[in-house]
Each structure stands twice: as structure tokens, then as C-alpha cells.
Amino acid sequence: NELNKRAWKDTLPRFASRPAAVDLKRYDDYGKFMLEHGIISELPAAKDYNPTLN
């Protein structure tokens, strides 16, 4: 949808310039929020779905 397209365009430059700038704790915290609010039924670990770039 249009919102996703705009969000992608806004975030791509950030990750393109610093691809290792992923904050796993923030992803984990957001996952906990979504679980607590019934948005997701299982809590995945951020390290399992974020790539490791060396």
C-alpha cells in the first residue's frame, strides 16, 4: 500500500548508509509490545530475522 511504499523510501537511505545500524534491543522491545497487545501470537528474537553484516 501507499504508506508502506513511503515508509520504505524513508528508511532505505538510513540502512543503506549504515546497514549494521540495527538495534536488536529495540526490535525485541517492539516485539514484546506487539505480543502484549495481541498483535502477534509468538515472540521472535530479533537476531533470528535481522541479518548479520560483517
OpenMM code with the backbone's topology and positions (N, CA, C; nanometers):
from openmm import Vec3, app, unit

residues = "ASN GLU LEU ASN LYS ARG ALA TRP LYS ASP THR LEU PRO ARG PHE ALA SER ARG PRO ALA ALA VAL ASP LEU LYS ARG TYR ASP ASP TYR GLY LYS PHE MET LEU GLU HIS GLY ILE ILE SER GLU LEU PRO ALA ALA LYS ASP TYR ASN PRO THR LEU ASN".split()
positions = [
    Vec3(0.0829, -0.1188, 0.0000),
    Vec3(0.0000, 0.0000, 0.0000),
    Vec3(0.0873, 0.1251, 0.0000),
    Vec3(0.0258, 0.2367, -0.0170),
    Vec3(0.0998, 0.3625, -0.0317),
    Vec3(0.1828, 0.3966, 0.0915),
    Vec3(0.1301, 0.3750, 0.2104),
    Vec3(0.2051, 0.4053, 0.3327),
    Vec3(0.3317, 0.3210, 0.3417),
    Vec3(0.3234, 0.1939, 0.3100),
    Vec3(0.4419, 0.1082, 0.3125),
    Vec3(0.5457, 0.1544, 0.2114),
    Vec3(0.5013, 0.1955, 0.0941),
    Vec3(0.5944, 0.2449, -0.0074),
    Vec3(0.6672, 0.3692, 0.0419),
    Vec3(0.5942, 0.4601, 0.1048),
    Vec3(0.6574, 0.5828, 0.1558),
    Vec3(0.7518, 0.5517, 0.2707),
    Vec3(0.7116, 0.4597, 0.3586),
    Vec3(0.7976, 0.4232, 0.4715),
    Vec3(0.9272, 0.3605, 0.4205),
    Vec3(0.9170, 0.2762, 0.3202),
    Vec3(1.0360, 0.2133, 0.2635),
    Vec3(1.1303, 0.3194, 0.2074),
    Vec3(1.0757, 0.4141, 0.1346),
    Vec3(1.1584, 0.5203, 0.0772),
    Vec3(1.2253, 0.6040, 0.1860),
    Vec3(1.1587, 0.6209, 0.2999),
    Vec3(1.2156, 0.6999, 0.4093),
    Vec3(1.3233, 0.6242, 0.4862),
    Vec3(1.3108, 0.4925, 0.4977),
    Vec3(1.4070, 0.4161, 0.5778),
    Vec3(1.5232, 0.3611, 0.4967),
    Vec3(1.5045, 0.3401, 0.3692),
    Vec3(1.6106, 0.2822, 0.2876),
    Vec3(1.7418, 0.3599, 0.2955),
    Vec3(1.7427, 0.4926, 0.2833),
    Vec3(1.8700, 0.5647, 0.2915),
    Vec3(1.9422, 0.5436, 0.4248),
    Vec3(1.8690, 0.5334, 0.5328),
    Vec3(1.9329, 0.5124, 0.6631),
    Vec3(2.0058, 0.3790, 0.6674),
    Vec3(1.9393, 0.2729, 0.6243),
    Vec3(2.0020, 0.1417, 0.6298),
    Vec3(2.1037, 0.1220, 0.5182),
    Vec3(2.0877, 0.1901, 0.4082),
    Vec3(2.1846, 0.1786, 0.3003),
    Vec3(2.3178, 0.2408, 0.3400),
    Vec3(2.3138, 0.3494, 0.4164),
    Vec3(2.4386, 0.4146, 0.4561),
    Vec3(2.5026, 0.3478, 0.5767),
    Vec3(2.4223, 0.2830, 0.6617),
    Vec3(2.4748, 0.2140, 0.7801),
    Vec3(2.3991, 0.0824, 0.7992),
    Vec3(2.4255, -0.0176, 0.7158),
    Vec3(2.3468, -0.1407, 0.7221),
    Vec3(2.3593, -0.2163, 0.8538),
    Vec3(2.4643, -0.1943, 0.9288),
    Vec3(2.4814, -0.2631, 1.0570),
    Vec3(2.4202, -0.1854, 1.1727),
    Vec3(2.3447, -0.0809, 1.1430),
    Vec3(2.2896, 0.0055, 1.2476),
    Vec3(2.1597, -0.0482, 1.3071),
    Vec3(2.1372, -0.1755, 1.2977),
    Vec3(2.0160, -0.2363, 1.3530),
    Vec3(2.0304, -0.2460, 1.5044),
    Vec3(1.9322, -0.1966, 1.5757),
    Vec3(1.9314, -0.2012, 1.7225),
    Vec3(1.8434, -0.3187, 1.7654),
    Vec3(1.9064, -0.4325, 1.7935),
    Vec3(1.8312, -0.5537, 1.8245),
    Vec3(1.7434, -0.5380, 1.9478),
    Vec3(1.7882, -0.4630, 2.0475),
    Vec3(1.7070, -0.4439, 2.1678),
    Vec3(1.5764, -0.3725, 2.1337),
    Vec3(1.5844, -0.2724, 2.0485),
    Vec3(1.4623, -0.2007, 2.0095),
    Vec3(1.3665, -0.2928, 1.9344),
    Vec3(1.4201, -0.3771, 1.8471),
    Vec3(1.3352, -0.4735, 1.7775),
    Vec3(1.2715, -0.5699, 1.8769),
    Vec3(1.3505, -0.6185, 1.9738),
    Vec3(1.2964, -0.7099, 2.0748),
    Vec3(1.1899, -0.6410, 2.1598),
    Vec3(1.2148, -0.5171, 2.1985),
    Vec3(1.1160, -0.4425, 2.2778),
    Vec3(0.9860, -0.4235, 2.2002),
    Vec3(0.9979, -0.3940, 2.0729),
    Vec3(0.8780, -0.3759, 1.9904),
    Vec3(0.8030, -0.5081, 1.9754),
    Vec3(0.8781, -0.6164, 1.9622),
    Vec3(0.8150, -0.7475, 1.9558),
    Vec3(0.7372, -0.7780, 2.0826),
    Vec3(0.7934, -0.7439, 2.1975),
    Vec3(0.7239, -0.7645, 2.3252),
    Vec3(0.5955, -0.6814, 2.3304),
    Vec3(0.6028, -0.5589, 2.2833),
    Vec3(0.4847, -0.4721, 2.2785),
    Vec3(0.3752, -0.5364, 2.1933),
    Vec3(0.4141, -0.5832, 2.0750),
    Vec3(0.3145, -0.6440, 1.9864),
    Vec3(0.2547, -0.7702, 2.0475),
    Vec3(0.3360, -0.8495, 2.1160),
    Vec3(0.2857, -0.9700, 2.1817),
    Vec3(0.1881, -0.9343, 2.2933),
    Vec3(0.2254, -0.8378, 2.3762),
    Vec3(0.1407, -0.7968, 2.4885),
    Vec3(0.0070, -0.7390, 2.4430),
    Vec3(0.0034, -0.6816, 2.3239),
    Vec3(-0.1193, -0.6210, 2.2721),
    Vec3(-0.1940, -0.7120, 2.1745),
    Vec3(-0.1531, -0.8374, 2.1676),
    Vec3(-0.2238, -0.9347, 2.0855),
    Vec3(-0.2054, -0.9195, 1.9362),
    Vec3(-0.1045, -0.8444, 1.8950),
    Vec3(-0.0809, -0.8232, 1.7522),
    Vec3(-0.0140, -0.9463, 1.6910),
    Vec3(0.0735, -1.0107, 1.7688),
    Vec3(0.1390, -1.1341, 1.7268),
    Vec3(0.1149, -1.2396, 1.8337),
    Vec3(0.1266, -1.3660, 1.7959),
    Vec3(0.0998, -1.4739, 1.8916),
    Vec3(0.2265, -1.5393, 1.9441),
    Vec3(0.3398, -1.5157, 1.8791),
    Vec3(0.4686, -1.5683, 1.9230),
    Vec3(0.5708, -1.4565, 1.9169),
    Vec3(0.6678, -1.4625, 2.0071),
    Vec3(0.7704, -1.3585, 2.0135),
    Vec3(0.8986, -1.4078, 1.9473),
    Vec3(0.9277, -1.3603, 1.8272),
    Vec3(1.0537, -1.3991, 1.7637),
    Vec3(1.1684, -1.3150, 1.8192),
    Vec3(1.2863, -1.3722, 1.8230),
    Vec3(1.4050, -1.2974, 1.8645),
    Vec3(1.4539, -1.2154, 1.7453),
    Vec3(1.4860, -1.0905, 1.7700),
    Vec3(1.5299, -1.0019, 1.6619),
    Vec3(1.6509, -1.0587, 1.5889),
    Vec3(1.7379, -1.1265, 1.6609),
    Vec3(1.8580, -1.1824, 1.5978),
    Vec3(1.8241, -1.2896, 1.4944),
    Vec3(1.7031, -1.3463, 1.5060),
    Vec3(1.6630, -1.4511, 1.4131),
    Vec3(1.6095, -1.3975, 1.2808),
    Vec3(1.5689, -1.2714, 1.2759),
    Vec3(1.5152, -1.2190, 1.1497),
    Vec3(1.5866, -1.0942, 1.0999),
    Vec3(1.6931, -1.0529, 1.1674),
    Vec3(1.7760, -0.9429, 1.1190),
    Vec3(1.9087, -1.0003, 1.0724),
    Vec3(1.9533, -0.9633, 0.9548),
    Vec3(2.0797, -1.0186, 0.9048),
    Vec3(2.1993, -0.9648, 0.9820),
    Vec3(2.3029, -1.0452, 0.9869),
    Vec3(2.4292, -1.0029, 1.0465),
    Vec3(2.5220, -0.9642, 0.9326),
    Vec3(2.5669, -0.8411, 0.9335),
    Vec3(2.6556, -0.7922, 0.8279),
    Vec3(2.7943, -0.7699, 0.8857),
    Vec3(2.8901, -0.8289, 0.8234),
    Vec3(3.0291, -0.8128, 0.8700),
    Vec3(3.1109, -0.7393, 0.7687),
] * unit.nanometer
topology = app.Topology()
chain = topology.addChain("A")
for resn in residues:
    res = topology.addResidue(resn, chain)
    for name in ("N", "CA", "C"):
        topology.addAtom(name, app.Element.getBySymbol(name[0]), res)
